[in-house]
Amino acid sequence: MIDFEVNEIRTFIRLSNPTLDFDSSFTFYYDETNNIKTFYVREDGFNYSFHSNFVLGGVLYEGDKPQLDDIFHGLRLQPNVKEVKLKHIAHGEFQDCLKSTKLDAFLKKIIDAPVYLHYTSLNFLYWSIADIVDSAIVNSKIAQQLGMPFANKLKNDLYFLCKCEIEDVIAIFSHYKYPNLRKEDIIPFINSLSQLFVKYEDDFNFHFGLTSLKQILRESEKKESLPFIMDEKDHVLLENFTHFYLAPLYKFKNSNHIFDNENDIQTAIGEHRLLDNGVEFKNYIFEDSQNDVFIQVSDVLVGLVGKMTSFINTHTHREIREEIGRFNDIQLVNLDNYLDLLNKSDFKNKAFLHNVDSYEEVNKMQLISDIRSK
């Protein structure tokens, strides 16, 4: 059993995000998509597509439990469906899902109900490269003084570079057993990575970020240290998702959290004893999704969010504009429904929607909102 004291981290989170409400009491329901257990790099590529985000989230409410028993009524589902999932309402890629009239009816019911969407969305590639930047900043006093916006700018530009040069990045990661670099590999690793910067350094959008990162990586060369990508496991970029299941429990300590009844998740969370100033608390339970309509609603919503992240990750700004320009009426209606649900939830509490992702991808979501004037 691991004792996990949450008081200090909650204090830090509240101070870092003073306008967000982590202290009110809500009831959260959870499902997930793209839970691949472990993300790692092989010689021939990643073990899973880096275009698909891990998403944990679902539906939530405040106060008394609302009535959702009829949420799926009228959707003309097959009578043998015992547990509703996204595939019963819409299927295919995100833009294909938007063609579903069942999805339209479902989303309108959710928007009208006293419930909200919540999620954490994790971009696998962004997570995998972020420690390069954090390690370099640790070795640079000047970079440390420039704060989080500077660090996030460097991470965004490195993410963009890695996405463009993914085959070379995979080869570098595999060769140096990233993220478990040996001391003698620090300089050649930095040199190999820096070679990828060259043709992008004159691009106005990325010149500052890439040249700044190149400079602070040179400081790491002198110290022969990149602390967050050493003393780890060879090739393992994300060992498990336990942290992402624990995070809402301590962020929203005063709330109740209901998860789908999955053994792996029960075991992972159950290995931790949550403490607040030394006092144990337990604010979560597991339920059978077949018997809980709120978890089934969560499956549909989280599945849709996951498909949206794949759409964003695989389309440029120009391609997004062109794709939406080709949408038919029902696709536009469903896109607006989706944006309305996001806005409703964000307006209630900006802490409900959490993206571990690059500016590059998050800004595409804003682009879509701007296109639809939302």
C-alpha positions in Angstrom: 0.0 0.0 0.0 1.3 3.4 -1.0 0.5 6.4 1.2 -0.4 9.3 -1.0 -0.5 12.7 0.9 -2.6 15.1 -1.2 -2.7 18.3 0.8 0.4 20.0 -0.6 -0.3 19.1 -4.2 -3.9 20.3 -3.8 -2.7 23.6 -2.4 -0.3 24.0 -5.3 -3.0 23.3 -7.8 -5.4 25.8 -6.3 -2.7 28.5 -6.1 -1.7 27.8 -9.7 -5.4 27.9 -10.9 -7.1 30.4 -8.6 -10.2 30.8 -10.8 -11.0 27.1 -11.0 -13.4 25.4 -8.6 -11.8 22.3 -7.1 -13.6 22.5 -3.7 -17.3 22.2 -4.5 -19.0 18.8 -4.3 -19.8 17.1 -7.6 -20.5 13.6 -8.6 -18.3 12.3 -11.4 -18.8 9.3 -13.6 -16.0 7.8 -15.7 -15.2 5.7 -18.7 -12.1 5.8 -20.9 -10.9 5.3 -24.4 -7.5 4.3 -25.8 -6.3 2.9 -22.5 -3.4 1.0 -23.9 -1.9 0.1 -20.5 1.6 1.0 -21.6 3.0 3.2 -24.4 6.5 2.4 -25.7 8.8 2.8 -28.7 10.1 0.0 -30.8 12.6 -0.1 -33.6 9.8 -0.1 -36.1 7.6 2.5 -34.3 5.3 3.0 -31.3 3.2 0.2 -30.0 0.0 2.3 -30.6 -0.9 5.2 -32.8 0.2 8.5 -31.4 -2.6 10.2 -33.2 -5.2 8.9 -30.7 -5.4 10.5 -27.3 -6.1 8.6 -24.0 -9.3 10.1 -22.7 -10.7 9.6 -19.2 -13.9 11.3 -18.3 -17.6 11.3 -18.7 -20.7 13.0 -17.2 -21.1 14.8 -13.9 -23.7 16.6 -11.9 -23.9 18.9 -8.9 -26.4 18.4 -6.1 -29.2 15.8 -6.3 -28.9 13.0 -8.9 -30.8 13.9 -12.0 -33.1 11.6 -13.9 -31.4 10.1 -17.0 -33.1 6.7 -17.2 -34.8 7.7 -20.5 -31.7 9.3 -22.0 -31.5 6.5 -24.7 -35.2 6.2 -25.3 -36.4 7.1 -28.8 -33.0 6.4 -30.3 -34.2 3.3 -32.1 -31.4 1.1 -30.6 -31.5 -2.7 -31.1 -33.6 -4.4 -28.5 -30.8 -6.8 -27.6 -28.5 -3.9 -26.5 -27.9 -4.4 -22.8 -25.2 -1.8 -22.4 -25.2 1.3 -24.6 -21.8 2.3 -26.1 -20.9 4.9 -28.6 -20.9 2.3 -31.4 -24.6 1.8 -30.9 -25.3 5.6 -31.5 -22.5 6.5 -34.0 -19.5 4.8 -35.6 -16.5 5.5 -37.8 -14.2 8.5 -37.6 -15.3 11.7 -35.9 -16.7 13.2 -39.1 -18.6 10.0 -39.7 -20.1 10.0 -36.2 -21.4 13.5 -36.9 -23.7 12.0 -39.6 -25.8 10.2 -37.0 -29.3 11.4 -36.2 -29.1 9.3 -33.1 -26.2 11.3 -31.9 -28.1 14.5 -32.5 -31.0 13.3 -30.3 -28.6 12.1 -27.6 -26.5 15.2 -27.4 -29.5 17.5 -27.3 -30.8 15.5 -24.3 -27.5 15.8 -22.6 -27.3 19.6 -23.2 -30.8 20.0 -21.8 -30.1 17.9 -18.7 -28.5 19.3 -15.5 -25.3 17.4 -16.3 -21.9 18.4 -17.6 -19.0 16.8 -19.5 -15.6 16.3 -17.9 -12.4 14.8 -19.2 -8.7 14.5 -19.2 -7.2 14.1 -22.7 -3.6 13.0 -22.9 -1.6 13.3 -26.2 0.8 10.4 -26.2 3.5 12.0 -28.3 3.4 15.3 -26.4 3.7 13.5 -23.1 6.6 11.5 -24.5 8.7 14.5 -25.5 7.8 16.9 -22.7 10.5 15.6 -20.3 13.2 16.6 -22.9 12.3 20.2 -22.4 11.8 19.9 -18.6 15.2 18.2 -18.3 16.9 21.0 -20.3 15.2 23.7 -18.3 16.5 22.2 -15.0 20.0 22.8 -16.4 19.4 26.4 -17.3 18.9 29.1 -14.7 17.8 31.6 -17.3 15.2 29.3 -18.7 13.9 28.6 -15.2 13.3 32.3 -14.7 11.1 32.5 -17.9 8.4 30.4 -16.4 5.7 28.0 -17.6 4.7 29.9 -20.8 8.2 29.6 -22.1 8.4 25.9 -21.2 5.1 25.3 -22.9 6.2 27.1 -26.0 9.4 25.0 -26.3 7.3 21.8 -25.8 4.9 22.9 -28.4 7.6 23.5 -31.0 9.4 20.3 -30.2 6.1 18.4 -30.5 5.6 20.0 -33.9 9.1 19.0 -35.0 8.7 15.5 -33.8 5.4 15.1 -35.5 6.9 16.3 -38.8 10.0 14.1 -38.5 8.4 11.1 -36.7 10.3 8.4 -38.4 13.7 10.0 -37.5 12.5 10.6 -34.0 11.5 7.0 -33.6 14.9 5.9 -34.8 16.6 8.3 -32.3 14.4 7.1 -29.4 15.0 3.5 -30.2 18.7 3.8 -30.7 19.3 5.6 -27.4 16.8 3.6 -25.4 14.8 6.7 -24.7 13.7 7.7 -22.1 16.6 5.8 -20.3 19.6 7.7 -21.6 23.0 6.8 -20.3 25.4 9.6 -19.4 27.7 8.8 -22.3 24.7 9.1 -24.7 23.6 12.6 -23.6 25.8 14.5 -26.1 25.1 12.2 -29.2 21.4 12.2 -28.3 21.3 16.0 -28.2 23.3 16.2 -31.5 21.0 13.8 -33.2 17.9 15.7 -32.1 19.4 19.1 -32.9 20.1 18.0 -36.5 16.3 17.7 -37.0 15.9 21.4 -36.0 18.0 22.8 -38.8 15.4 23.0 -41.6 12.7 24.5 -39.3 14.8 27.2 -37.6 14.1 29.8 -40.3 10.3 29.2 -40.0 9.0 32.4 -38.2 6.5 30.4 -36.2 9.1 28.0 -34.7 12.4 30.0 -34.9 12.3 31.3 -31.3 11.2 28.0 -29.7 13.6 25.7 -31.5 16.7 28.0 -31.3 16.0 28.6 -27.6 15.7 24.8 -27.0 18.9 24.2 -28.9 20.7 26.7 -26.7 19.6 25.3 -23.4 20.3 21.7 -24.6 23.9 22.8 -25.1 23.9 23.7 -21.4 22.8 20.1 -20.7 25.6 18.8 -22.8 28.1 20.5 -20.6 26.6 18.9 -17.5 26.1 15.6 -19.3 22.6 15.3 -17.8 19.0 15.3 -18.8 17.6 14.2 -15.4 14.0 13.3 -16.4 15.0 11.0 -19.3 17.7 9.0 -17.4 17.3 6.2 -14.9 14.0 5.1 -16.4 13.0 2.0 -18.3 14.3 1.4 -21.8 11.8 2.5 -24.4 8.9 2.9 -22.0 7.3 6.3 -22.7 4.3 5.8 -20.4 4.3 2.9 -18.0 0.7 3.1 -16.9 -2.2 5.5 -16.4 -2.5 5.3 -12.7 -1.7 8.9 -12.2 -4.5 10.0 -14.4 -7.0 8.0 -12.4 -5.7 9.3 -9.1 -5.6 13.0 -10.2 -9.3 13.8 -10.1 -9.6 12.0 -6.8 -7.3 14.5 -5.1 -8.1 17.5 -7.3 -11.8 17.2 -6.5 -11.4 15.7 -3.0 -14.8 16.9 -1.8 -16.6 15.1 -4.7 -17.7 11.6 -5.4 -16.2 9.5 -8.2 -17.8 6.5 -9.8 -15.7 4.3 -12.1 -16.6 1.4 -14.4 -15.9 -1.9 -12.7 -12.6 -2.8 -14.3 -10.1 -5.0 -12.4 -7.0 -3.3 -13.6 -8.2 0.2 -12.6 -9.5 -1.1 -9.2 -6.1 -2.6 -8.5 -4.1 0.4 -9.6 -6.2 2.9 -7.5 -6.5 0.4 -4.6 -2.7 0.3 -4.2 -2.9 3.9 -2.9 -4.1 5.1 0.4 -5.2 8.7 0.0 -4.4 11.0 2.9 -5.3 14.6 3.6 -3.1 16.0 6.4 -2.5 12.4 7.5 -6.3 11.6 7.6 -7.3 8.8 5.2 -10.2 9.5 2.8 -11.9 7.4 0.1 -14.1 9.3 -2.3 -14.6 6.7 -5.1 -16.5 3.5 -5.9 -16.8 1.1 -8.8 -20.1 0.2 -10.4 -21.1 -2.3 -13.1 -21.7 -0.2 -16.2 -24.5 -2.5 -17.4 -26.5 -1.3 -14.4 -25.5 2.3 -14.5 -26.9 4.6 -17.2 -24.5 7.4 -16.1 -21.4 5.2 -16.9 -23.0 4.3 -20.3 -23.5 8.0 -21.0 -19.9 8.5 -20.1 -18.8 5.8 -22.6 -20.6 7.6 -25.4 -19.2 11.0 -24.5 -15.7 9.9 -23.9 -15.7 7.9 -27.1 -16.7 11.0 -29.0 -14.0 13.1 -27.4 -11.5 10.5 -28.3 -12.5 10.6 -31.9 -12.4 14.4 -31.9 -8.8 14.3 -30.7 -7.9 11.9 -33.5 -9.5 14.2 -36.0 -7.6 17.2 -34.6 -4.3 15.3 -34.5 -4.5 14.2 -38.1 -5.6 17.4 -39.7 -3.9 20.7 -40.3 -5.7 24.0 -39.8 -6.3 24.3 -43.5 -7.6 20.7 -43.7 -9.9 21.3 -40.8 -11.4 24.3 -42.6 -11.8 22.3 -45.8 -13.3 19.3 -44.0 -15.9 21.4 -42.1 -16.7 23.2 -45.4 -17.8 19.8 -46.8 -20.0 18.9 -43.8 -23.7 18.3 -44.6 -26.5 19.7 -42.5 -26.6 16.9 -39.8 -22.8 17.0 -39.4 -22.9 20.7 -38.7 -25.8 20.3 -36.3 -23.9 17.6 -34.4 -20.7 19.6 -34.4 -22.6 22.5 -32.9 -24.1 20.2 -30.4 -20.7 19.0 -29.4 -19.3 22.5 -29.1 -22.4 23.6 -27.1 -21.8 20.8 -24.6 -18.1 21.8 -24.3 -19.1 25.4 -23.7 -21.8 24.6 -21.2 -19.3 22.5 -19.2 -16.5 25.0 -19.5 -18.7 27.8 -18.4 -19.8 25.8 -15.3 -16.2 25.1 -14.3 -13.1 25.4 -16.4 -11.5 22.6 -14.3 -13.8 20.1 -15.9 -12.0 20.0 -19.2 -8.2 19.2 -19.0 -5.9 18.8 -21.9 -2.4 17.4 -21.6 -1.5 18.5 -25.1 0.4 21.0 -27.3 -0.7 24.5 -28.1 -0.6 23.3 -31.7 -3.5 20.8 -31.2 -5.5 22.7 -28.5 -5.6 25.7 -30.8 -7.3 23.7 -33.5 -10.2 23.2 -31.1 -10.5 27.0 -30.9 -10.3 27.2 -34.7 -13.3 24.9 -34.9 -15.2 27.0 -32.4 -14.4 30.1 -34.4 -15.5 28.5 -37.7 -18.9 27.7 -36.1 -19.0 31.1 -34.2 -19.2 29.3 -30.9 
